[in-house]
Amino acid sequence: MIGSVKPHHTGNPGYSETLPGLEESADSARRLVRTALAARHLEDLTDTAILLVSELVANAVKHTNSRVIRVIITRPSERFVRIGVVDKARVLPELTQPGDDLLTSGRGLLLIDALAERWGADLYRWGKQVWAELMSDRAE
C-alpha cells in the first residue's frame, strides 16, 4: 500500500497529496478525489472526476520521470472544480490528432478533453501542473 489518504486542506477550498510517481498512486488519487468532492457535497461529479484524475496521474507517471507527483483538487470559483497533477517535467502535454495511431497510446488527453469542461497546463520553473475542470451546479 502506498499510504493512507490524509487530505491536506490547501485553501479556498482544496485538497492535495504528494504521491510516488508510480502507477499505483492512481488509487490514492481517486480516494483523494472522492474525499474532496464528498466534503463539498459534489458527489455527482465523482465518476467523471475519478476518470480524469486517473488519466492525469497515468500521463504524469508514463511521460515524466518524476519520483513524486502532487494531486490537487480545488474550487477556483463557484462553478468549477479543478483536478490537477503536478510533476517535475517541463514538457507540456500535446493532444493527439485524430489521424494519429490511437491503438497503443495517446487516448488519455483525448478522454480528458472530452470529459472536462476545460483543461490546460501551467508551466513552472521547476515543472508543470496539468489540470482539468468540471462544472458544478452547486454554489459554495
N, CA, C and O atoms as a DFTB+ gen file, in Angstrom:
560 C
 N C O
     1  1       0.849      -1.182       0.000
     2  2       0.000       0.000       0.000
     3  2       0.890       1.239       0.000
     4  3       1.894       1.296       0.709
     5  1       0.514       2.210      -0.790
     6  2       1.303       3.432      -0.921
     7  2       1.180       4.303       0.308
     8  3       2.139       4.968       0.700
     9  1       0.037       4.307       0.905
    10  2      -0.165       5.123       2.088
    11  2      -1.629       5.478       2.208
    12  3      -2.368       5.407       1.227
    13  1      -2.040       5.845       3.352
    14  2      -3.431       6.215       3.521
    15  2      -3.626       7.656       3.066
    16  3      -2.711       8.477       3.116
    17  1      -4.829       7.930       2.629
    18  2      -5.139       9.283       2.186
    19  2      -5.333      10.150       3.413
    20  3      -6.207       9.899       4.244
    21  1      -4.511      11.163       3.509
    22  2      -4.652      12.143       4.576
    23  2      -4.820      13.486       3.879
    24  3      -3.846      14.215       3.686
    25  1      -6.064      13.819       3.495
    26  2      -6.263      15.062       2.763
    27  2      -5.706      16.250       3.527
    28  3      -5.862      16.374       4.741
    29  1      -5.069      17.095       2.788
    30  2      -4.494      18.303       3.357
    31  2      -5.265      19.483       2.795
    32  3      -5.249      19.723       1.588
    33  1      -5.930      20.209       3.654
    34  2      -6.707      21.356       3.227
    35  2      -5.748      22.441       2.732
    36  3      -4.838      22.850       3.454
    37  1      -5.958      22.902       1.498
    38  2      -4.995      23.829       0.903
    39  2      -5.603      25.169       0.524
    40  3      -5.132      25.807      -0.418
    41  1      -6.595      25.597       1.203
    42  2      -7.058      26.935       0.872
    43  2      -8.527      26.985       0.548
    44  3      -9.345      26.460       1.303
    45  1      -8.874      27.594      -0.537
    46  2     -10.225      28.064      -0.822
    47  2     -11.010      27.207      -1.777
    48  3     -10.995      27.534      -2.963
    49  1     -11.648      26.220      -1.425
    50  2     -11.235      25.098      -0.598
    51  2     -10.451      24.132      -1.455
    52  3     -10.658      24.099      -2.668
    53  1      -9.571      23.354      -0.888
    54  2      -8.792      22.425      -1.687
    55  2      -8.219      21.293      -0.879
    56  3      -8.131      21.356       0.348
    57  1      -7.835      20.264      -1.586
    58  2      -7.188      19.107      -1.006
    59  2      -5.991      18.769      -1.876
    60  3      -6.040      18.950      -3.093
    61  1      -4.915      18.281      -1.270
    62  2      -3.764      17.873      -2.069
    63  2      -3.020      16.762      -1.342
    64  3      -3.119      16.605      -0.125
    65  1      -2.271      15.997      -2.133
    66  2      -1.467      14.930      -1.562
    67  2      -0.282      14.676      -2.490
    68  3      -0.431      14.635      -3.712
    69  1       0.882      14.510      -1.899
    70  2       2.072      14.144      -2.650
    71  2       2.157      12.622      -2.659
    72  3       2.040      11.969      -1.622
    73  1       2.365      12.072      -3.863
    74  2       2.375      10.624      -4.054
    75  2       3.609      10.210      -4.835
    76  3       4.196      11.028      -5.543
    77  1       4.013       8.945      -4.717
    78  2       5.119       8.461      -5.541
    79  2       4.740       8.509      -7.024
    80  3       3.566       8.369      -7.365
    81  1       5.699       8.700      -7.882
    82  2       5.451       8.721      -9.317
    83  2       5.301       7.315      -9.861
    84  3       6.071       6.895     -10.725
    85  1       4.326       6.594      -9.369
    86  2       4.065       5.204      -9.730
    87  2       2.618       5.023     -10.160
    88  3       1.742       5.774      -9.731
    89  1       2.361       4.023     -11.013
    90  2       1.001       3.741     -11.462
    91  2       0.055       3.510     -10.288
    92  3      -1.107       3.915     -10.327
    93  1       0.560       2.858      -9.248
    94  2      -0.277       2.541      -8.084
    95  2      -0.799       3.786      -7.371
    96  3      -1.754       3.699      -6.600
    97  1      -0.192       4.929      -7.617
    98  2      -0.634       6.172      -6.983
    99  2      -2.013       6.605      -7.450
   100  3      -2.663       7.415      -6.790
   101  1      -2.468       6.077      -8.577
   102  2      -3.804       6.424      -9.065
   103  2      -4.880       6.040      -8.049
   104  3      -5.881       6.744      -7.915
   105  1      -4.682       4.927      -7.330
   106  2      -5.661       4.518      -6.310
   107  2      -5.793       5.584      -5.224
   108  3      -6.904       5.953      -4.843
   109  1      -4.666       6.074      -4.733
   110  2      -4.686       7.116      -3.697
   111  2      -5.282       8.409      -4.251
   112  3      -6.009       9.111      -3.548
   113  1      -4.977       8.722      -5.503
   114  2      -5.522       9.933      -6.131
   115  2      -7.045       9.841      -6.238
   116  3      -7.746      10.825      -5.998
   117  1      -7.550       8.680      -6.593
   118  2      -9.006       8.507      -6.684
   119  2      -9.668       8.651      -5.319
   120  3     -10.740       9.245      -5.205
   121  1      -9.025       8.102      -4.274
   122  2      -9.579       8.258      -2.912
   123  2      -9.596       9.728      -2.501
   124  3     -10.559      10.197      -1.894
   125  1      -8.534      10.448      -2.831
   126  2      -8.473      11.870      -2.502
   127  2      -9.588      12.639      -3.202
   128  3     -10.222      13.502      -2.596
   129  1      -9.830      12.331      -4.477
   130  2     -10.902      12.992      -5.226
   131  2     -12.257      12.703      -4.573
   132  3     -13.066      13.612      -4.389
   133  1     -12.500      11.440      -4.226
   134  2     -13.776      11.096      -3.562
   135  2     -13.945      11.895      -2.268
   136  3     -15.016      12.446      -2.009
   137  1     -12.889      11.956      -1.462
   138  2     -12.931      12.671      -0.188
   139  2     -13.219      14.156      -0.400
   140  3     -14.076      14.735       0.268
   141  1     -12.492      14.764      -1.337
   142  2     -12.653      16.209      -1.579
   143  2     -14.048      16.535      -2.098
   144  3     -14.656      17.512      -1.662
   145  1     -14.558      15.732      -3.016
   146  2     -15.895      16.009      -3.566
   147  2     -16.986      15.748      -2.537
   148  3     -17.963      16.494      -2.475
   149  1     -16.836      14.707      -1.734
   150  2     -17.827      14.434      -0.685
   151  2     -17.849      15.563       0.343
   152  3     -18.919      15.929       0.829
   153  1     -16.690      16.116       0.680
   154  2     -16.618      17.208       1.649
   155  2     -17.363      18.444       1.158
   156  3     -17.846      19.242       1.961
   157  1     -17.455      18.601      -0.144
   158  2     -18.146      19.757      -0.737
   159  2     -19.518      19.391      -1.290
   160  3     -20.140      20.188      -1.993
   161  1     -19.994      18.178      -0.972
   162  2     -21.308      17.705      -1.417
   163  2     -21.426      17.742      -2.941
   164  3     -22.451      18.148      -3.490
   165  1     -20.366      17.314      -3.605
   166  2     -20.327      17.297      -5.071
   167  2     -20.185      15.866      -5.595
   168  3     -19.483      15.620      -6.575
   169  1     -20.855      14.939      -4.932
   170  2     -20.740      13.533      -5.297
   171  2     -21.177      13.258      -6.733
   172  3     -20.734      12.278      -7.331
   173  1     -22.034      14.100      -7.292
   174  2     -22.494      13.899      -8.668
   175  2     -21.352      14.013      -9.686
   176  3     -21.482      13.546     -10.818
   177  1     -20.250      14.626      -9.293
   178  2     -19.094      14.766     -10.186
   179  2     -18.069      13.646     -10.008
   180  3     -17.085      13.590     -10.745
   181  1     -18.286      12.759      -9.043
   182  2     -17.269      11.791      -8.653
   183  2     -16.834      10.877      -9.789
   184  3     -15.633      10.727     -10.013
   185  1     -17.755      10.264     -10.510
   186  2     -17.369       9.305     -11.550
   187  2     -16.487       9.954     -12.611
   188  3     -15.459       9.397     -12.996
   189  1     -16.885      11.111     -13.075
   190  2     -16.096      11.803     -14.096
   191  2     -14.758      12.266     -13.518
   192  3     -13.723      12.152     -14.175
   193  1     -14.781      12.780     -12.305
   194  2     -13.552      13.262     -11.675
   195  2     -12.553      12.126     -11.466
   196  3     -11.348      12.335     -11.604
   197  1     -13.027      10.943     -11.140
   198  2     -12.152       9.788     -10.949
   199  2     -11.495       9.382     -12.265
   200  3     -10.310       9.048     -12.295
   201  1     -12.257       9.410     -13.342
   202  2     -11.660       9.131     -14.656
   203  2     -10.590      10.162     -14.994
   204  3      -9.513       9.815     -15.480
   205  1     -10.895      11.430     -14.735
   206  2      -9.936      12.491     -15.051
   207  2      -8.653      12.344     -14.246
   208  3      -7.561      12.410     -14.811
   209  1      -8.765      12.147     -12.947
   210  2      -7.550      12.046     -12.133
   211  2      -6.755      10.794     -12.493
   212  3      -5.525      10.806     -12.447
   213  1      -7.447       9.722     -12.849
   214  2      -6.748       8.508     -13.275
   215  2      -5.903       8.772     -14.516
   216  3      -4.755       8.333     -14.587
   217  1      -6.454       9.478     -15.487
   218  2      -5.719       9.796     -16.716
   219  2      -4.583      10.785     -16.452
   220  3      -3.491      10.645     -17.001
   221  1      -4.847      11.778     -15.614
   222  2      -3.799      12.752     -15.302
   223  2      -2.618      12.095     -14.598
   224  3      -1.464      12.386     -14.912
   225  1      -2.900      11.220     -13.660
   226  2      -1.830      10.507     -12.952
   227  2      -1.097       9.586     -13.920
   228  3       0.133       9.548     -13.925
   229  1      -1.839       8.843     -14.737
   230  2      -1.207       7.932     -15.696
   231  2      -0.269       8.689     -16.633
   232  3       0.836       8.222     -16.912
   233  1      -0.698       9.847     -17.116
   234  2       0.147      10.643     -18.008
   235  2       1.401      11.133     -17.301
   236  3       2.491      11.100     -17.871
   237  1       1.250      11.587     -16.063
   238  2       2.415      12.080     -15.320
   239  2       3.414      10.955     -15.064
   240  3       4.624      11.165     -15.154
   241  1       2.917       9.777     -14.751
   242  2       3.795       8.641     -14.477
   243  2       4.465       8.157     -15.764
   244  3       5.665       7.880     -15.780
   245  1       3.690       8.059     -16.832
   246  2       4.219       7.499     -18.084
   247  2       5.157       8.452     -18.814
   248  3       6.163       8.018     -19.375
   249  1       4.842       9.737     -18.814
   250  2       5.556      10.677     -19.674
   251  2       6.576      11.555     -18.952
   252  3       7.185      12.428     -19.568
   253  1       6.765      11.331     -17.658
   254  2       7.791      12.080     -16.926
   255  2       8.592      11.085     -16.101
   256  3       8.170       9.944     -15.909
   257  1       9.715      11.508     -15.628
   258  2      10.469      10.647     -14.724
   259  2      10.457      11.230     -13.315
   260  3      11.427      11.115     -12.566
   261  1       9.336      11.856     -12.975
   262  2       9.186      12.445     -11.637
   263  2       9.086      11.342     -10.597
   264  3       8.294      10.409     -10.729
   265  1       9.902      11.467      -9.566
   266  2       9.846      10.496      -8.466
   267  2       8.581      10.675      -7.636
   268  3       8.074       9.721      -7.047
   269  1       8.081      11.900      -7.597
   270  2       6.834      12.181      -6.887
   271  2       5.954      13.060      -7.770
   272  3       6.428      13.799      -8.633
   273  1       4.662      12.946      -7.519
   274  2       3.680      13.816      -8.158
   275  2       2.808      14.391      -7.048
   276  3       2.780      13.872      -5.932
   277  1       2.108      15.455      -7.365
   278  2       1.195      16.044      -6.382
   279  2      -0.170      16.161      -7.028
   280  3      -0.310      16.736      -8.108
   281  1      -1.177      15.612      -6.362
   282  2      -2.559      15.702      -6.824
   283  2      -3.228      16.820      -6.041
   284  3      -3.138      16.873      -4.814
   285  1      -3.898      17.710      -6.759
   286  2      -4.512      18.882      -6.131
   287  2      -5.959      18.994      -6.615
   288  3      -6.228      18.939      -7.815
   289  1      -6.884      19.153      -5.669
   290  2      -8.287      19.383      -6.002
   291  2      -8.689      20.695      -5.360
   292  3      -8.606      20.853      -4.142
   293  1      -9.125      21.636      -6.187
   294  2      -9.518      22.952      -5.686
   295  2     -10.859      23.361      -6.285
   296  3     -11.380      22.711      -7.191
   297  1     -11.385      24.423      -5.770
   298  2     -12.621      25.034      -6.258
   299  2     -12.264      26.469      -6.632
   300  3     -12.470      27.375      -5.825
   301  1     -11.720      26.708      -7.862
   302  2     -11.260      28.042      -8.234
   303  2     -12.373      29.082      -8.330
   304  3     -12.112      30.283      -8.272
   305  1     -13.619      28.615      -8.479
   306  2     -14.770      29.512      -8.495
   307  2     -15.989      28.705      -8.074
   308  3     -15.904      27.491      -7.889
   309  1     -17.107      29.373      -7.926
   310  2     -18.327      28.672      -7.530
   311  2     -18.757      27.653      -8.563
   312  3     -19.421      26.674      -8.221
   313  1     -18.396      27.858      -9.816
   314  2     -18.868      26.988     -10.891
   315  2     -17.958      25.809     -11.195
   316  3     -18.406      24.839     -11.806
   317  1     -16.685      25.859     -10.785
   318  2     -15.745      24.846     -11.242
   319  2     -15.018      24.133     -10.110
   320  3     -14.738      24.716      -9.062
   321  1     -14.719      22.854     -10.346
   322  2     -13.828      22.056      -9.522
   323  2     -12.634      21.735     -10.411
   324  3     -12.807      21.263     -11.535
   325  1     -11.428      21.988      -9.920
   326  2     -10.207      21.739     -10.691
   327  2      -9.450      20.575     -10.073
   328  3      -9.214      20.531      -8.865
   329  1      -9.077      19.641     -10.925
   330  2      -8.260      18.498     -10.533
   331  2      -6.944      18.648     -11.273
   332  3      -6.921      18.697     -12.503
   333  1      -5.853      18.722     -10.532
   334  2      -4.550      18.904     -11.156
   335  2      -3.541      17.889     -10.670
   336  3      -3.627      17.379      -9.552
   337  1      -2.575      17.604     -11.544
   338  2      -1.452      16.748     -11.173
   339  2      -0.178      17.502     -11.521
   340  3       0.029      17.921     -12.660
   341  1       0.664      17.663     -10.515
   342  2       1.922      18.391     -10.658
   343  2       3.052      17.379     -10.760
   344  3       3.098      16.400     -10.015
   345  1       3.970      17.633     -11.702
   346  2       5.166      16.804     -11.822
   347  2       6.368      17.705     -12.068
   348  3       6.221      18.918     -12.210
   349  1       7.550      17.114     -12.118
   350  2       8.791      17.891     -12.248
   351  2       9.224      18.122     -13.695
   352  3      10.213      18.816     -13.928
   353  1       8.516      17.563     -14.666
   354  2       8.890      17.715     -16.075
   355  2       8.350      19.038     -16.624
   356  3       7.246      19.459     -16.279
   357  1       9.132      19.679     -17.471
   358  2       8.723      20.957     -18.051
   359  2       8.195      20.796     -19.471
   360  3       8.014      21.792     -20.172
   361  1       7.946      19.580     -19.906
   362  2       7.406      19.321     -21.238
   363  2       5.882      19.345     -21.152
   364  3       5.285      18.605     -20.370
   365  1       5.261      20.200     -21.960
   366  2       3.810      20.313     -21.943
   367  2       3.171      19.161     -22.720
   368  3       3.731      18.692     -23.711
   369  1       2.003      18.710     -22.272
   370  2       1.322      17.624     -22.986
   371  2       0.774      18.117     -24.327
   372  3       0.434      19.289     -24.486
   373  1       0.700      17.196     -25.278
   374  2       0.146      17.525     -26.585
   375  2      -1.047      16.626     -26.863
   376  3      -0.982      15.411     -26.678
   377  1      -2.130      17.236     -27.309
   378  2      -3.336      16.500     -27.664
   379  2      -3.084      15.740     -28.955
   380  3      -2.641      16.324     -29.943
   381  1      -3.364      14.440     -28.954
   382  2      -3.187      13.610     -30.135
   383  2      -4.165      14.043     -31.216
   384  3      -5.308      14.391     -30.921
   385  1      -3.724      14.024     -32.447
   386  2      -4.578      14.376     -33.574
   387  2      -5.385      13.150     -34.001
   388  3      -4.920      12.022     -33.838
   389  1      -6.596      13.357     -34.549
   390  2      -7.457      12.225     -34.919
   391  2      -6.808      11.220     -35.863
   392  3      -7.149      10.039     -35.796
   393  1      -5.892      11.624     -36.736
   394  2      -5.258      10.708     -37.673
   395  2      -4.139       9.888     -37.066
   396  3      -3.661       8.945     -37.696
   397  1      -3.705      10.223     -35.850
   398  2      -2.604       9.507     -35.209
   399  2      -3.039       8.094     -34.804
   400  3      -4.232       7.834     -34.643
   401  1      -2.094       7.201     -34.642
   402  2      -2.376       5.830     -34.233
   403  2      -2.772       5.822     -32.757
   404  3      -1.938       6.041     -31.879
   405  1      -4.059       5.568     -32.495
   406  2      -4.568       5.600     -31.123
   407  2      -4.747       4.203     -30.532
   408  3      -5.309       4.054     -29.448
   409  1      -4.272       3.186     -31.238
   410  2      -4.459       1.828     -30.744
   411  2      -3.581       1.505     -29.545
   412  3      -3.973       0.711     -28.690
   413  1      -2.415       2.100     -29.471
   414  2      -1.492       1.748     -28.392
   415  2      -1.369       2.804     -27.311
   416  3      -1.137       2.467     -26.150
   417  1      -1.516       4.066     -27.658
   418  2      -1.419       5.119     -26.653
   419  2      -1.963       6.410     -27.237
   420  3      -2.348       6.464     -28.405
   421  1      -1.992       7.458     -26.404
   422  2      -2.408       8.765     -26.888
   423  2      -3.862       9.105     -26.662
   424  3      -4.324      10.165     -27.084
   425  1      -4.591       8.222     -26.003
   426  2      -6.017       8.487     -25.791
   427  2      -6.302       9.276     -24.526
   428  3      -7.401       9.809     -24.368
   429  1      -5.320       9.362     -23.607
   430  2      -5.554       9.998     -22.313
   431  2      -6.017      11.435     -22.413
   432  3      -7.029      11.800     -21.814
   433  1      -5.297      12.260     -23.159
   434  2      -5.700      13.668     -23.281
   435  2      -6.983      13.819     -24.095
   436  3      -7.750      14.754     -23.865
   437  1      -7.226      12.911     -25.044
   438  2      -8.498      12.958     -25.775
   439  2      -9.665      12.715     -24.820
   440  3     -10.705      13.367     -24.916
   441  1      -9.482      11.771     -23.900
   442  2     -10.509      11.497     -22.900
   443  2     -10.692      12.700     -21.974
   444  3     -11.820      13.096     -21.678
   445  1      -9.600      13.267     -21.528
   446  2      -9.676      14.461     -20.676
   447  2     -10.385      15.592     -21.411
   448  3     -11.235      16.271     -20.835
   449  1     -10.039      15.796     -22.680
   450  2     -10.660      16.835     -23.491
   451  2     -12.165      16.605     -23.635
   452  3     -12.940      17.561     -23.626
   453  1     -12.574      15.367     -23.764
   454  2     -13.992      15.041     -23.931
   455  2     -14.779      15.187     -22.624
   456  3     -15.939      15.600     -22.644
   457  1     -14.162      14.852     -21.500
   458  2     -14.880      14.838     -20.223
   459  2     -14.875      16.170     -19.483
   460  3     -15.838      16.500     -18.790
   461  1     -13.804      16.932     -19.626
   462  2     -13.647      18.160     -18.849
   463  2     -14.338      19.336     -19.529
   464  3     -14.433      19.404     -20.755
   465  1     -14.807      20.242     -18.713
   466  2     -15.346      21.496     -19.242
   467  2     -14.228      22.281     -19.916
   468  3     -14.406      22.871     -20.982
   469  1     -13.078      22.270     -19.263
   470  2     -11.868      22.867     -19.822
   471  2     -10.678      22.222     -19.146
   472  3     -10.795      21.692     -18.041
   473  1      -9.516      22.267     -19.819
   474  2      -8.300      21.700     -19.252
   475  2      -7.120      22.484     -19.789
   476  3      -7.238      23.227     -20.764
   477  1      -5.976      22.308     -19.137
   478  2      -4.788      23.011     -19.577
   479  2      -3.581      22.593     -18.766
   480  3      -3.624      21.634     -17.995
   481  1      -2.510      23.330     -18.957
   482  2      -1.272      23.052     -18.233
   483  2      -0.621      24.375     -17.865
   484  3      -0.592      25.308     -18.668
   485  1      -0.110      24.447     -16.674
   486  2       0.620      25.622     -16.195
   487  2       2.080      25.226     -16.037
   488  3       2.403      24.303     -15.290
   489  1       2.953      25.924     -16.740
   490  2       4.380      25.642     -16.697
   491  2       5.017      26.470     -15.592
   492  3       4.775      27.672     -15.479
   493  1       5.831      25.813     -14.785
   494  2       6.559      26.463     -13.710
   495  2       8.062      26.337     -13.983
   496  3       8.473      25.581     -14.862
   497  1       8.849      27.052     -13.254
   498  2      10.297      26.999     -13.396
   499  2      10.829      25.581     -13.126
   500  3      11.826      25.178     -13.725
   501  1      10.195      24.845     -12.258
   502  2      10.646      23.536     -11.804
   503  2       9.806      22.377     -12.324
   504  3      10.117      21.227     -12.018
   505  1       8.753      22.633     -13.100
   506  2       7.876      21.568     -13.584
   507  2       6.585      22.124     -14.154
   508  3       6.571      23.208     -14.736
   509  1       5.521      21.394     -13.991
   510  2       4.231      21.829     -14.527
   511  2       3.079      21.211     -13.740
   512  3       3.254      20.259     -12.980
   513  1       1.894      21.789     -13.950
   514  2       0.645      21.210     -13.468
   515  2      -0.270      21.053     -14.678
   516  3      -0.530      22.012     -15.405
   517  1      -0.752      19.834     -14.880
   518  2      -1.778      19.590     -15.884
   519  2      -3.079      19.456     -15.113
   520  3      -3.155      18.709     -14.137
   521  1      -4.105      20.181     -15.552
   522  2      -5.345      20.233     -14.805
   523  2      -6.555      20.089     -15.725
   524  3      -6.485      20.322     -16.932
   525  1      -7.662      19.698     -15.106
   526  2      -8.943      19.590     -15.792
   527  2     -10.011      20.118     -14.848
   528  3      -9.945      19.918     -13.635
   529  1     -10.991      20.792     -15.423
   530  2     -12.057      21.356     -14.601
   531  2     -13.412      20.777     -15.005
   532  3     -13.711      20.556     -16.178
   533  1     -14.208      20.546     -13.972
   534  2     -15.588      20.111     -14.137
   535  2     -16.489      21.211     -13.643
   536  3     -16.165      21.899     -12.676
   537  1     -17.626      21.383     -14.303
   538  2     -18.566      22.404     -13.875
   539  2     -19.547      21.809     -12.878
   540  3     -20.025      20.686     -13.036
   541  1     -19.828      22.584     -11.861
   542  2     -20.763      22.185     -10.824
   543  2     -21.938      23.145     -10.809
   544  3     -21.778      24.351     -10.999
   545  1     -23.112      22.594     -10.581
   546  2     -24.307      23.442     -10.420
   547  2     -24.468      23.905      -8.985
   548  3     -25.320      24.743      -8.687
   549  1     -23.657      23.364      -8.105
   550  2     -23.772      23.648      -6.677
   551  2     -22.853      24.788      -6.279
   552  3     -21.640      24.704      -6.469
   553  1     -23.413      25.839      -5.735
   554  2     -22.609      27.007      -5.297
   555  2     -22.026      26.732      -3.920
   556  3     -22.592      25.977      -3.129
   557  1     -20.892      27.352      -3.650
   558  2     -20.237      27.250      -2.343
   559  2     -21.000      28.039      -1.323
   560  3     -20.609      28.080      -0.157
